[in-house]
Amino acid sequence: MGAAALLVTALMLPGILGAAAALGSWAGAGAGGTHTAGGTHTAGGSFAQGAPTAADGVIAGGSVSVFDDTLPAVTKLDPALLAAVRTAARAAGPDIRFVVNSGWRSPKLQEQMLQDAIAQYGSRTEAEKWVATPDASEHVKGEAIDIGPWAADDWLSRHGAAYGLCQIYANEGWHFELRPKAKTQGCPAMYADPSHDPRLTG
């Protein structure tokens, strides 16, 4: 990694850690987070139906192989996206393991993550730089995947276009979506963060 890449990583680190903490909290929440009946989200994270679970896209332990065929977070992804990720993972070779940190999410999980981000960042405006609303999220549509670890992200940032896989946001080095034209035209310019994406703000 060059000096410029190291600088970008350093600048992104606070946000990366925050987003990772939010995703990690939901991996644990499925196993028994603190939630009470109430019908809507509260400051304590309450839902009448209980905490989001694996059925909502929670990944217990925080990550799972991209080749998993049991968890909805993986199996409910767009088939073309999942196939591209798996093809890229095979091409990367045995020394680089691809995992899914977050894939498909139910609207319930997405809303909980948004509310948690609002609590963490102090405002909805700041939160939406990291987490989209359920009605706009590409994760809820099954058309976005968060890949880890950093070795896999780095490999995809350099080689993903050949598989139609592109990093969409400059502040989210782990978030990839399928862009088939990238195979011949390269990936489109990244948005600074989700709040600049017209799909989410239109």
C-alpha positions in Angstrom: 0.0 0.0 0.0 1.4 3.4 -1.0 1.7 6.5 1.1 -1.4 8.0 -0.5 -3.4 4.9 0.3 -2.2 4.9 3.8 -3.2 8.5 4.3 -6.7 7.8 2.9 -7.0 4.8 5.3 -5.9 6.9 8.2 -8.4 9.6 7.4 -11.2 7.1 7.0 -10.4 5.1 10.2 -12.7 6.9 12.7 -15.7 6.3 10.4 -14.7 2.8 9.6 -14.4 1.9 13.2 -17.8 3.4 13.9 -19.5 1.5 11.1 -17.8 -1.7 12.1 -18.9 -1.2 15.7 -22.5 -0.7 14.5 -22.4 -3.9 12.4 -20.7 -5.8 15.2 -23.4 -4.8 17.7 -26.0 -6.3 15.4 -24.1 -9.6 15.2 -24.4 -9.7 18.9 -27.9 -8.4 19.1 -29.2 -11.4 17.3 -28.0 -13.5 20.1 -29.8 -11.5 22.8 -29.6 -7.8 22.6 -31.5 -5.6 25.0 -34.9 -5.0 23.5 -38.3 -4.7 25.0 -41.9 -4.5 23.6 -43.1 -1.2 22.4 -43.8 -1.3 18.7 -41.3 1.4 17.5 -37.7 2.0 18.0 -36.7 3.8 21.2 -33.5 5.2 22.5 -32.9 1.7 24.0 -33.5 -0.1 20.7 -37.0 -1.4 21.3 -39.0 -3.3 18.8 -42.3 -5.1 19.5 -41.1 -8.1 17.5 -37.8 -8.3 19.4 -34.2 -7.7 18.2 -33.4 -8.4 14.5 -32.2 -11.9 14.0 -30.5 -14.0 11.3 -33.8 -13.9 9.4 -33.3 -10.2 9.1 -29.8 -10.4 7.9 -27.9 -10.4 11.2 -24.6 -12.4 10.9 -23.8 -14.0 14.3 -20.1 -13.5 15.0 -19.9 -10.6 12.6 -18.9 -12.3 9.4 -19.4 -15.4 7.3 -17.9 -16.9 4.2 -19.1 -15.6 0.8 -19.8 -19.3 0.0 -22.3 -19.8 2.8 -25.6 -21.1 1.6 -27.6 -21.0 4.8 -27.8 -17.4 6.0 -30.3 -15.0 4.5 -27.7 -12.2 4.6 -26.0 -14.2 1.8 -28.7 -16.2 0.2 -31.0 -13.2 -0.3 -28.4 -11.2 -2.2 -29.0 -10.6 -5.9 -27.9 -13.8 -7.6 -25.7 -11.9 -10.1 -24.0 -9.9 -7.4 -23.3 -13.1 -5.3 -22.0 -15.0 -8.3 -19.6 -12.1 -9.1 -18.3 -12.0 -5.6 -17.8 -15.7 -5.4 -16.0 -15.7 -8.8 -13.7 -12.9 -7.6 -13.1 -14.7 -4.3 -12.0 -17.8 -6.2 -9.7 -15.7 -8.5 -8.1 -14.0 -5.5 -6.6 -17.4 -4.5 -6.3 -19.2 -1.2 -4.3 -16.6 0.6 -7.1 -14.0 0.5 -10.3 -15.1 2.2 -13.5 -13.2 1.4 -16.1 -12.8 4.1 -19.5 -11.1 4.2 -19.7 -8.6 7.0 -23.1 -7.5 5.9 -25.2 -8.4 2.9 -29.0 -8.5 2.5 -30.8 -6.7 5.4 -34.5 -6.6 6.2 -36.1 -3.2 6.5 -36.2 -3.8 10.3 -32.5 -4.4 10.6 -31.8 -1.4 8.3 -34.0 0.9 10.4 -32.3 -0.3 13.6 -28.9 0.3 12.2 -30.0 3.8 11.1 -31.3 4.6 14.6 -28.1 3.3 16.2 -26.1 5.5 13.8 -28.1 8.5 14.7 -27.5 7.9 18.4 -23.8 7.3 17.7 -23.2 10.3 15.4 -25.6 12.7 17.0 -27.8 13.6 14.1 -29.6 12.0 11.2 -27.6 14.1 8.7 -24.3 12.6 10.0 -25.8 9.1 10.4 -26.9 9.1 6.7 -23.3 9.4 5.7 -23.0 5.8 6.8 -26.4 4.2 6.9 -29.2 4.6 4.4 -32.9 4.6 5.2 -34.7 1.2 4.7 -36.6 2.4 1.6 -33.4 3.5 -0.1 -30.8 1.0 1.0 -29.2 -1.2 -1.6 -28.7 -3.7 1.2 -32.4 -4.1 1.7 -32.7 -4.6 -2.1 -30.0 -7.3 -1.9 -27.8 -5.3 -4.3 -25.0 -4.4 -1.9 -22.4 -6.4 0.0 -19.9 -5.4 2.7 -16.8 -7.5 2.2 -13.9 -8.1 4.6 -11.2 -8.4 5.7 -9.1 -5.5 4.5 -6.9 -7.8 2.3 -10.1 -8.8 0.4 -11.2 -5.1 0.2 -7.8 -4.1 -1.1 -7.8 -6.9 -3.7 -11.3 -5.9 -4.9 -10.4 -2.3 -5.1 -7.7 -3.2 -7.5 -9.3 -6.1 -9.4 -13.0 -5.9 -8.8 -13.9 -4.1 -12.0 -12.9 -7.2 -14.0 -15.8 -8.9 -12.2 -18.2 -6.0 -12.4 -17.7 -5.2 -8.7 -17.2 -1.6 -7.7 -16.6 0.3 -4.5 -19.4 2.9 -4.4 -18.4 5.2 -1.5 -15.0 6.7 -0.8 -15.7 6.4 3.0 -16.8 2.8 2.8 -13.9 0.7 1.5 -15.9 -2.5 2.2 -19.1 -1.7 0.3 -19.3 -3.2 -3.2 -22.1 -3.3 -5.7 -22.4 -4.9 -9.1 -21.7 -2.7 -12.1 -21.5 -5.0 -15.2 -20.3 -2.2 -17.5 -17.2 -1.9 -15.3 -15.8 -5.0 -17.0 -15.2 -2.9 -20.1 -15.5 0.7 -18.9 -14.0 0.6 -15.4 -15.8 1.5 -12.2 -17.7 4.8 -12.1 -16.3 7.6 -9.9 -17.1 7.0 -6.2 -19.5 9.2 -4.2 -17.8 10.8 -1.1 -20.3 9.0 1.1 -23.9 7.7 0.9 -25.4 11.2 1.5 -24.1 12.2 -1.9 -25.7 9.2 -3.7 -28.7 10.5 -5.7 -30.4 7.1 -5.3 -30.6 7.6 -1.6 -31.4 11.3 -1.6 -33.6 11.8 -4.6 
